[in-house]
Amino acid sequence: MDSLITYRMAAVLLFSLIYMLFDVFNRRNVPSIYAYLTLVVGLAFTVLYWNLLTIAESLAIACVVLGIGYVLYRMGQIGAADVIEFAAVSLIIPMQPATYFSNVPQLPLPFIISTFIATGFVALLLIPFYYLPRARNLLRGKLLSTVVRDDAMKGLMVLIAYLAFIAFLLYEIPGMSVIGLTILALLTVSSLITTVFERAITMSMVEYIPSGKFEEGDIVAINLMATKDVEATRKVVKNFDRLLTVRLINEMRSKKVKRKFPVYRSAMPLALPIFLGIAISLLFGNLILLVL
């Protein structure tokens, strides 16, 4: 048992809390110096294992996290600070520790796996609460006006899929816990709402802004643009894509692209579900094990 595990837990909670505060109250901007500082502290905690095999294992996990995170960042799915935060967490706590409020035995898997799962769970639960009030204000209370037949059908398919999955698990695991059923029920309801109101949620996430007001790391909602508009932009700016880098922004400005673009400026700060996901993973472990 790692004698520093309590300090490691406290460190990841503190660091992720500060990430969250920056993300929520600083317009989703986490200072680079703070992000890199967490990586340095993570490396220090890794060295404190004083075991070459454990150190190598920790570094390998962090490298995989950085690699996958970089791909997702380039795809415009998450921010650079989120990638660094995940890597720092994996350095400070490489493997899943014992939990405080769960008697379910944990598998010897990287802690970051539990964090990813819990973060996704929390993010999915928060989406309706975060976006629907914004969408309601934007649409002046006419949320249902954005729901078309295809959205309703997709919602029905999602509901059927979840119910079938729950029925299968109940058949295979007759003694499924109340906690497990509760988790699945929450996922079902949140997924259904998110699917049905996908258009309204997307509308509440974006702002239409000109290239002159782009910021590094902005993500363009290309799915909201007409195909002809995307093609026209790429004729002028060959590498136009979802993620706006400094180079791409400068190119668009130099070529005087005047069209306004839908940009995800009002997206939910990911550091919030990350913080809650870390806390859940420390207290209860891997959520999938709780369900099964």
Wavefront OBJ file of the C-alpha trace (Angstrom):
o trace
v 0.000 0.000 0.000
v 1.374 3.401 -0.970
v 2.015 5.395 2.230
v 1.385 8.627 0.326
v -2.015 7.621 -1.032
v -3.898 10.104 1.162
v -1.689 12.940 -0.096
v -2.130 11.724 -3.662
v -5.912 11.751 -3.289
v -5.843 15.204 -1.729
v -3.598 16.471 -4.544
v -5.831 15.273 -7.388
v -8.934 16.659 -5.678
v -7.266 20.027 -5.054
v -5.791 20.303 -8.541
v -9.031 19.260 -10.240
v -10.983 21.721 -8.070
v -8.716 24.566 -9.198
v -9.028 23.418 -12.828
v -12.800 23.533 -12.384
v -12.760 27.030 -10.846
v -10.653 28.358 -13.719
v -12.876 26.652 -16.279
v -16.115 27.932 -14.740
v -15.137 31.439 -13.654
v -12.367 32.336 -16.120
v -14.313 31.875 -19.354
v -13.074 28.290 -19.768
v -9.457 29.464 -19.830
v -6.976 27.580 -17.673
v -3.588 29.373 -17.413
v -0.892 27.366 -19.172
v 1.525 27.830 -16.270
v -0.944 26.183 -13.894
v -1.599 23.267 -16.248
v 2.114 22.582 -16.673
v 2.645 22.938 -12.915
v 0.222 20.075 -12.292
v 2.233 17.924 -14.696
v 5.444 18.723 -12.813
v 3.796 17.838 -9.490
v 2.479 14.643 -11.071
v 5.997 13.680 -12.138
v 7.257 14.396 -8.608
v 4.590 12.103 -7.122
v 5.565 9.425 -9.643
v 9.244 9.617 -8.661
v 8.241 9.269 -4.995
v 7.280 5.657 -5.641
v 11.066 4.939 -5.637
v 10.384 1.853 -7.744
v 11.538 1.752 -11.353
v 8.783 -0.607 -12.471
v 6.038 1.487 -10.876
v 7.557 4.701 -12.219
v 7.735 3.241 -15.729
v 4.141 2.031 -15.429
v 2.956 5.472 -14.317
v 4.824 7.225 -17.138
v 3.473 4.757 -19.698
v -0.125 5.368 -18.585
v 0.408 9.142 -18.736
v 1.898 8.877 -22.235
v -1.106 6.891 -23.459
v -3.439 9.467 -21.897
v -1.539 12.319 -23.562
v -1.549 10.497 -26.902
v -5.281 9.765 -26.885
v -6.009 13.205 -25.478
v -3.991 14.918 -28.203
v -5.961 13.093 -30.891
v -9.245 14.152 -29.264
v -7.913 17.709 -28.938
v -6.999 17.857 -32.622
v -10.476 16.551 -33.432
v -11.925 19.431 -31.424
v -13.570 17.179 -28.844
v -11.818 18.433 -25.678
v -9.543 21.298 -24.676
v -5.777 21.160 -24.235
v -6.092 21.891 -20.508
v -8.421 18.894 -20.111
v -5.802 16.645 -21.724
v -3.084 17.915 -19.384
v -5.375 17.525 -16.374
v -6.079 13.881 -17.213
v -2.347 13.243 -17.654
v -1.499 14.898 -14.329
v -4.151 12.826 -12.552
v -2.768 9.618 -14.065
v 0.728 10.545 -12.862
v -0.352 11.283 -9.303
v -2.560 8.171 -9.000
v -1.600 5.650 -11.693
v -3.695 2.698 -10.455
v -7.142 2.520 -8.909
v -6.774 2.784 -5.103
v -9.052 1.269 -2.471
v -12.312 3.197 -2.119
v -13.973 4.706 0.933
v -17.670 3.992 0.398
v -17.796 0.863 -1.710
v -17.214 -2.760 -0.759
v -17.005 -3.788 -4.418
v -13.518 -5.188 -5.135
v -11.676 -3.009 -7.649
v -9.812 -4.396 -10.627
v -6.077 -3.613 -10.985
v -6.698 -1.039 -13.709
v -5.435 2.517 -14.200
v -7.301 5.037 -12.068
v -7.812 7.216 -15.124
v -10.170 4.586 -16.582
v -12.506 4.978 -13.607
v -12.162 8.744 -13.971
v -13.084 8.658 -17.676
v -16.159 6.525 -16.974
v -17.361 8.650 -14.057
v -16.679 11.884 -15.960
v -18.771 10.681 -18.885
v -21.559 9.638 -16.533
v -21.623 13.000 -14.756
v -21.373 14.971 -18.014
v -24.348 13.096 -19.462
v -26.404 13.763 -16.330
v -25.525 17.465 -16.307
v -26.277 18.146 -19.984
v -30.079 18.593 -19.597
v -29.683 20.735 -16.457
v -26.995 22.917 -18.010
v -28.289 23.412 -21.536
v -32.088 23.165 -21.500
v -32.659 26.282 -19.341
v -30.338 28.213 -21.691
v -32.149 26.833 -24.722
v -35.510 27.662 -23.177
v -34.481 31.294 -22.710
v -33.027 31.436 -26.208
v -36.200 30.033 -27.742
v -38.504 31.977 -25.404
v -39.909 28.831 -23.879
v -40.615 27.063 -27.178
v -38.335 24.062 -26.650
v -40.724 21.607 -28.298
v -40.620 23.636 -31.504
v -37.114 22.302 -32.184
v -38.130 18.643 -31.869
v -38.829 17.034 -35.229
v -40.052 13.549 -35.994
v -36.532 12.174 -36.502
v -35.510 13.407 -33.036
v -38.522 11.688 -31.449
v -37.749 8.454 -33.306
v -34.097 8.556 -32.249
v -35.209 9.146 -28.664
v -37.535 6.148 -28.863
v -34.710 3.976 -30.208
v -32.412 5.133 -27.386
v -35.105 4.309 -24.816
v -35.703 0.841 -26.282
v -31.952 0.130 -26.389
v -31.476 1.106 -22.743
v -34.518 -0.862 -21.576
v -33.336 -3.932 -23.493
v -29.864 -3.597 -21.960
v -31.296 -3.227 -18.447
v -33.555 -6.257 -18.987
v -30.550 -8.284 -20.176
v -28.525 -7.313 -17.101
v -31.412 -8.133 -14.748
v -31.683 -11.549 -16.396
v -27.948 -12.210 -16.205
v -27.454 -10.557 -12.772
v -30.614 -11.245 -10.710
v -29.114 -9.646 -7.625
v -28.229 -6.308 -9.195
v -27.898 -3.610 -6.559
v -30.239 -0.656 -6.159
v -27.263 1.623 -6.852
v -26.628 -0.131 -10.149
v -30.272 0.177 -11.205
v -30.301 3.832 -10.179
v -27.225 4.572 -12.305
v -28.783 2.882 -15.322
v -32.112 4.670 -14.799
v -30.386 8.069 -14.615
v -28.408 7.313 -17.777
v -31.596 6.251 -19.568
v -33.520 9.419 -18.702
v -30.610 11.770 -19.424
v -29.764 10.084 -22.748
v -33.410 10.223 -23.806
v -33.740 13.946 -23.017
v -30.412 14.767 -24.666
v -31.361 12.895 -27.842
v -34.843 14.388 -28.165
v -33.671 17.961 -27.539
v -30.364 17.653 -29.390
v -31.121 20.577 -31.704
v -32.079 22.934 -28.883
v -29.041 21.898 -26.842
v -26.709 22.497 -29.780
v -28.249 25.910 -30.429
v -27.626 26.914 -26.808
v -23.949 25.958 -27.086
v -22.931 28.138 -30.014
v -22.454 31.779 -30.889
v -22.095 33.080 -34.453
v -18.918 35.149 -34.568
v -16.598 36.498 -37.314
v -13.029 35.269 -37.762
v -11.725 38.516 -36.304
v -13.031 37.455 -32.890
v -11.742 33.873 -32.956
v -9.615 32.675 -30.040
v -7.085 29.866 -30.008
v -8.765 26.631 -29.029
v -12.223 27.667 -30.233
v -14.211 24.853 -31.812
v -16.383 25.480 -34.869
v -19.718 23.654 -35.010
v -19.196 22.486 -38.577
v -22.274 20.258 -38.250
v -24.398 23.431 -38.062
v -22.924 24.841 -41.266
v -24.345 24.153 -44.698
v -22.132 21.862 -46.779
v -21.725 24.556 -49.432
v -20.500 27.039 -46.784
v -17.915 24.571 -45.473
v -16.690 23.846 -48.993
v -16.554 27.553 -49.848
v -14.486 28.259 -46.741
v -12.087 25.412 -47.524
v -11.511 26.791 -51.004
v -10.156 29.935 -49.375
v -8.624 28.333 -46.267
v -7.480 24.840 -47.240
v -6.999 23.491 -43.694
v -10.240 24.864 -42.235
v -11.496 22.463 -39.561
v -13.291 22.280 -36.205
v -10.292 23.221 -34.046
v -9.083 26.796 -34.474
v -5.317 27.028 -34.026
v -3.292 30.241 -34.073
v -2.050 29.410 -37.571
v -5.569 28.789 -38.867
v -6.933 31.953 -37.256
v -4.149 34.082 -38.750
v -4.732 32.542 -42.186
v -8.463 33.264 -42.053
v -7.808 36.850 -40.982
v -5.137 37.422 -43.619
v -7.501 36.163 -46.309
v -10.274 38.347 -44.897
v -12.869 35.620 -44.443
v -15.950 37.665 -43.511
v -18.536 34.943 -42.898
v -19.735 34.394 -39.315
v -19.191 30.903 -37.952
v -21.031 28.900 -35.269
v -18.511 28.490 -32.446
v -18.935 26.523 -29.222
v -18.544 29.454 -26.850
v -21.199 28.370 -24.353
v -20.275 24.722 -23.932
v -20.350 23.202 -20.460
v -16.949 23.469 -18.733
v -15.587 19.919 -18.901
v -13.495 20.478 -15.771
v -16.730 20.378 -13.738
v -17.658 16.758 -14.596
v -13.945 15.848 -14.419
v -13.763 17.069 -10.807
v -16.946 15.221 -9.874
v -15.766 12.147 -11.795
v -12.508 12.083 -9.841
v -14.357 12.420 -6.537
v -16.756 9.594 -7.458
v -13.884 7.348 -8.572
v -12.020 7.910 -5.300
v -15.085 7.335 -3.144
v -16.847 4.539 -5.047
v -14.374 3.220 -7.610
v -15.262 2.085 -11.108
v -18.961 2.763 -11.743
v -19.254 -0.192 -14.116
v -18.327 -2.511 -11.252
v -21.071 -0.908 -9.144
v -23.599 -1.657 -11.863
v -22.439 -5.222 -12.425
l 1 2 3 4 5 6 7 8 9 10 11 12 13 14 15 16 17 18 19 20 21 22 23 24 25 26 27 28 29 30 31 32 33 34 35 36 37 38 39 40 41 42 43 44 45 46 47 48 49 50 51 52 53 54 55 56 57 58 59 60 61 62 63 64 65 66 67 68 69 70 71 72 73 74 75 76 77 78 79 80 81 82 83 84 85 86 87 88 89 90 91 92 93 94 95 96 97 98 99 100 101 102 103 104 105 106 107 108 109 110 111 112 113 114 115 116 117 118 119 120 121 122 123 124 125 126 127 128 129 130 131 132 133 134 135 136 137 138 139 140 141 142 143 144 145 146 147 148 149 150 151 152 153 154 155 156 157 158 159 160 161 162 163 164 165 166 167 168 169 170 171 172 173 174 175 176 177 178 179 180 181 182 183 184 185 186 187 188 189 190 191 192 193 194 195 196 197 198 199 200 201 202 203 204 205 206 207 208 209 210 211 212 213 214 215 216 217 218 219 220 221 222 223 224 225 226 227 228 229 230 231 232 233 234 235 236 237 238 239 240 241 242 243 244 245 246 247 248 249 250 251 252 253 254 255 256 257 258 259 260 261 262 263 264 265 266 267 268 269 270 271 272 273 274 275 276 277 278 279 280 281 282 283 284 285 286 287 288 289 290 291 292
